Amino acid sequence: MKNKNNKKVVVYVCLLILCISVGYAALSTTLNITGESSIKSAKWDIHFDNLVTEITIRNPNGNYSSMFLNAALGDGAKVILNYTNDTLSIVDNIISNSKQASNANIVKGKLVV
């Protein structure tokens, strides 16, 4: 009986060593892939419709004088400036200055509390 158990242990140990060897070989193998590709021509035409950005101006001490001068110049683009009670006049100035300088589509949003 003891001899039969020893044979089973030897078989299991051999199987274990075999599995470990195969696993190690599989994980330590380096795979080299070489190839060649070429692109004859490519053309990208990405178009965005109705780009709308909504921003809230909360800091009355910020310098926003030139921040929006070149914003929202494309067709369908718009920047909506929300404001607080403290920043209402700042938003009005931003809108006025940006329209005079670059005809940007910047509009007054809503009062944010």
C-alpha angles and dihedrals in degrees: 000000000000091000090052091052091049090054091052091050091049091050092048092048090050091049090048092051090047092051092047091049094049091046092049092048092049094049097044097049116112115223116206118193119186127180147144132230137173136189116211097195139346132189126192122196110173116177127182121199126203101000105190124178121187117202131177117214107208105156112082090190096057125113106236098153098119102014096101101032095111098028124119098008097141128089110279093008118131139170116206114202115203116196145194127225088265096050102042094103091045091054091048090052092048091052094046095046095045093050092049095047104040110356090245119177099241118149136184113257128192136308110264119202 
